[in-house]
Amino acid sequence: EEDEEDDEHQHESTLSDLFSSDTWKKVGQKYVMEWQMVWKDVLIGFTVAGVISAFVPSAFFEWLFIGVGTEGDPGFWSLLQQAVVGPVAAFFTFIGSMGNIPLAAVLFGEGVAFA
């Protein structure tokens, strides 16, 4: 019974804290700190993905990833090869966890199923 009262009291204080200006100040500071950590990864990721998208021809992706550029769904062996080559390519172009998202979008746009 005491645990239920403690949970109830904690729930009430949480709701009142939601409207506190101090709580919103902490949320804003946390948001700024998070962006300070990842903005370089995101900027570099979009820059690298843009350069690759603009200057690397589709023929290179067709050469590197078997089954890219063909009609229909890729077969099992094509998917297996893409699943092996994809992480290796990601290793050599590693930008950071957030920076790899735009690169994955470029690979997906080129038809790489593993992206």
Residue pairs with C-beta under 8 A, 6 or more apart in sequence:
17 23
38 96
38 98
40 96
41 95
41 96
41 97
41 98
41 99
42 98
42 99
44 95
44 96
44 99
45 95
45 96
45 98
45 99
45 100
45 101
45 102
45 103
46 99
46 102
48 93
48 95
48 99
48 102
48 103
49 102
49 103
49 105
49 106
50 102
52 93
52 103
52 106
53 106
53 109
58 69
58 110
61 68
61 69
61 107
61 110
61 111
61 112
62 68
62 69
64 85
64 89
65 78
65 81
65 82
65 85
65 86
65 110
65 111
65 112
65 114
66 74
66 77
66 78
66 81
66 82
67 74
67 75
67 78
67 79
67 81
67 82
67 113
68 74
68 82
68 110
68 111
68 112
69 111
74 82
74 113
78 113
79 113
79 114
82 112
82 113
82 114
83 114
85 114
86 107
86 112
86 114
86 115
89 107
90 100
90 103
93 100
93 103
94 100
95 103
104 115
105 115
106 115
107 114
107 115
108 115
